[in-house]
Amino acid sequence: MKQRLIILSDLWGLEDAEWMITYQKQLEPYFELEFYDSRKLVDLDLSDNSKNGIHAQFVNGGIDRAARKLSRKEKQDVNVLAFSIGGVIAWKAAFRGLSIKKLYAISSTRLRYETEKPDCKCALFYGEEDQYKPSVNWHASLTLDCNYIENGEHEMYQEEEFAISLCKKISKELTSQQNSPKNEARKHNRSNRNIRKTNPC
């Protein structure tokens, strides 16, 4: 049986996210995928469709609203892949009861304001050129690994090369965990691209 992997969009949602097709093609053979449009979780008022207008709605109560909604929708253990603002939604949903086995958050720069980490494994990825990425000290304070992508900018997750590399990493890590001797016993009883990593930073 395939593991479930939920995918949360960035601030722009799923409607025009053609770049998401790469993730779907790469991950669908290995996982039962569930896509969430972050805009719809927030119930955005799109009368102001500017980046600043949308961002303000997320920041001023929308993220928390989306986190509550997501935690109500998902009642089983899940792995999560989330982009930008989606990573913050998943992070906060974990404190509201969402049971996350592993969170992969890409370019989720607003996490730099968080002072507690959820009770799950976290893999955070940031472009080295993203001016809003959390500091090394922030990662160290929460004992989180740092994964910096060389020459990467905020929307690096939309690049096909990065997407393929990340999907390979996720598929390898999660399927190997599922097939580990420990997991098999439990069942019985009932090519990163230019990633520089410190552990922890």
C-alpha positions as CSV (number, residue, x, y, z in Angstrom):
1,M,0.0,0.0,0.0
2,K,1.3,3.5,-0.9
3,Q,2.0,6.0,1.8
4,R,-0.1,9.2,1.7
5,L,1.8,12.4,0.8
6,I,-0.1,15.7,0.9
7,I,1.1,18.6,-1.1
8,L,0.4,22.2,-0.2
9,S,0.7,24.9,-2.8
10,D,2.5,28.3,-2.4
11,L,0.7,31.6,-2.1
12,W,-0.5,31.5,-5.7
13,G,-2.5,28.2,-5.4
14,L,-2.8,25.4,-7.9
15,E,-4.9,26.8,-10.7
16,D,-1.9,28.1,-12.8
17,A,0.8,26.1,-11.2
18,E,2.1,24.2,-14.2
19,W,5.4,23.6,-12.5
20,M,3.5,21.3,-10.1
21,I,3.1,18.7,-12.9
22,T,6.7,17.7,-12.5
23,Y,6.1,16.9,-8.8
24,Q,3.0,14.9,-9.6
25,K,4.7,12.8,-12.4
26,Q,7.7,12.1,-10.2
27,L,5.9,11.2,-7.0
28,E,2.6,9.6,-8.2
29,P,4.3,6.2,-8.8
30,Y,5.3,6.0,-5.1
31,F,2.7,7.8,-3.1
32,E,-1.0,8.4,-2.8
33,L,-1.1,12.1,-3.4
34,E,-3.5,14.7,-2.1
35,F,-3.2,18.3,-3.3
36,Y,-4.3,21.3,-1.3
37,D,-4.6,24.8,-2.7
38,S,-3.4,27.1,0.0
39,R,-5.6,29.9,-1.3
40,K,-8.7,27.7,-0.9
41,L,-7.7,26.7,2.6
42,V,-7.6,30.4,3.5
43,D,-10.8,31.3,1.7
44,L,-9.1,34.3,0.1
45,D,-11.0,37.4,-1.0
46,L,-9.6,37.8,-4.5
47,S,-11.0,41.3,-5.0
48,D,-7.4,42.4,-4.5
49,N,-5.4,39.9,-6.4
50,S,-2.1,41.7,-6.0
51,K,0.8,39.9,-4.3
52,N,0.8,42.3,-1.4
53,G,-3.0,42.0,-1.0
54,I,-2.9,38.2,-1.0
55,H,0.1,38.1,1.3
56,A,-1.7,40.3,3.8
57,Q,-4.7,38.0,3.9
58,F,-2.4,35.0,4.7
59,V,-0.5,36.9,7.4
60,N,-3.5,38.5,9.0
61,G,-5.2,35.4,10.2
62,G,-5.3,33.4,7.0
63,I,-2.4,31.0,7.9
64,D,-4.0,30.1,11.2
65,R,-7.4,29.6,9.5
66,A,-5.8,27.4,6.9
67,A,-4.0,25.4,9.6
68,R,-7.2,24.7,11.5
69,K,-9.0,23.6,8.3
70,L,-6.2,21.3,7.3
71,S,-6.0,19.7,10.7
72,R,-9.7,19.0,10.6
73,K,-9.5,17.5,7.1
74,E,-6.6,15.1,7.7
75,K,-7.1,12.6,10.5
76,Q,-4.5,10.0,9.6
77,D,-0.7,10.1,9.8
78,V,0.7,11.9,6.7
79,N,3.9,13.0,5.1
80,V,3.8,16.6,3.8
81,L,5.5,18.4,0.9
82,A,4.8,22.1,1.1
83,F,5.9,25.2,-0.8
84,S,6.5,28.6,0.6
85,I,3.5,29.7,2.6
86,G,2.2,26.1,2.5
87,G,5.1,25.0,4.7
88,V,4.0,27.5,7.4
89,I,0.4,26.2,7.2
90,A,1.6,22.6,7.6
91,W,3.9,23.6,10.5
92,K,1.1,25.3,12.4
93,A,-1.4,22.6,11.6
94,A,0.9,20.1,13.4
95,F,0.4,22.1,16.6
96,R,-3.4,21.8,16.0
97,G,-3.5,18.0,15.7
98,L,-2.3,17.2,12.2
99,S,-0.1,14.1,12.6
100,I,2.9,14.6,10.4
101,K,5.4,11.9,10.0
102,K,7.8,14.0,7.9
103,L,7.5,17.6,6.7
104,Y,9.4,18.7,3.6
105,A,9.1,22.5,3.5
106,I,10.6,24.4,0.6
107,S,11.3,28.2,0.7
108,S,9.0,28.6,3.8
109,T,10.7,31.8,4.9
110,R,8.1,32.9,7.4
111,L,9.1,30.0,9.6
112,R,11.9,32.3,10.7
113,Y,9.4,33.8,13.2
114,E,8.6,30.4,14.8
115,T,10.1,29.6,18.2
116,E,8.9,26.0,18.5
117,K,9.1,23.1,16.1
118,P,6.4,20.5,15.6
119,D,6.8,16.9,16.9
120,C,7.8,15.4,13.5
121,K,10.8,15.1,11.3
122,C,11.5,18.2,9.3
123,A,13.5,18.8,6.2
124,L,13.7,22.5,5.3
125,F,15.2,23.8,2.0
126,Y,16.1,27.3,1.1
127,G,17.9,29.0,-1.7
128,E,21.1,30.6,-0.7
129,E,20.1,33.7,-2.6
130,D,16.7,34.0,-0.8
131,Q,17.1,37.1,1.3
132,Y,14.3,36.1,3.7
133,K,15.6,32.6,4.5
134,P,15.9,31.8,8.3
135,S,19.4,32.4,9.8
136,V,21.8,29.6,10.7
137,N,21.2,30.6,14.3
138,W,17.5,30.1,13.9
139,H,18.1,26.5,12.6
140,A,20.5,25.8,15.5
141,S,18.0,27.1,18.1
142,L,15.4,24.6,17.0
143,T,18.0,21.8,16.3
144,L,17.0,21.7,12.6
145,D,19.2,20.7,9.7
146,C,20.0,23.4,7.2
147,N,19.6,22.5,3.5
148,Y,20.8,25.4,1.3
149,I,20.6,25.2,-2.4
150,E,23.5,26.8,-4.2
151,N,22.5,29.9,-6.2
152,G,18.8,29.1,-5.4
153,E,16.3,31.9,-5.1
154,H,12.9,31.9,-3.4
155,E,10.9,30.2,-6.3
156,M,13.6,27.6,-7.0
157,Y,11.0,25.0,-6.4
158,Q,9.4,25.8,-9.7
159,E,12.6,24.8,-11.5
160,E,12.4,21.3,-13.1
161,E,15.9,20.3,-12.1
162,F,15.4,21.1,-8.5
163,A,11.9,19.4,-8.5
164,I,13.3,16.1,-9.9
165,S,16.2,16.1,-7.5
166,L,13.9,16.7,-4.5
167,C,11.3,14.1,-5.6
168,K,14.1,11.5,-5.9
169,K,15.2,12.4,-2.4
170,I,11.7,12.2,-1.0
171,S,10.9,8.9,-2.7
172,K,14.1,7.3,-1.6
173,E,13.8,8.4,2.0
174,L,10.1,7.6,2.6
175,T,10.0,4.3,0.8
176,S,13.2,3.1,2.5
177,Q,11.6,4.0,5.9
178,Q,8.4,2.1,5.0
179,N,10.5,-1.0,4.0
180,S,12.9,-0.8,6.9
181,P,13.2,-4.0,9.2
182,K,11.6,-2.0,12.0
183,N,8.6,-1.1,10.0
184,E,8.2,-4.6,8.6
185,A,8.3,-6.0,12.2
186,R,5.7,-3.5,13.2
187,K,3.4,-4.6,10.3
188,H,4.0,-8.2,11.4
189,N,2.8,-7.4,14.9
190,R,-0.4,-5.7,13.9
191,S,20.7,13.0,-6.2
192,N,20.4,16.1,-4.5
193,R,21.3,19.0,-6.5
194,N,24.0,21.1,-4.9
195,I,22.6,20.8,-1.5
196,R,24.9,21.9,1.3
197,K,23.8,20.4,4.6
198,T,24.9,20.8,8.2
199,N,23.6,18.5,10.9
200,P,22.5,20.5,12.9
201,C,23.7,24.0,11.8
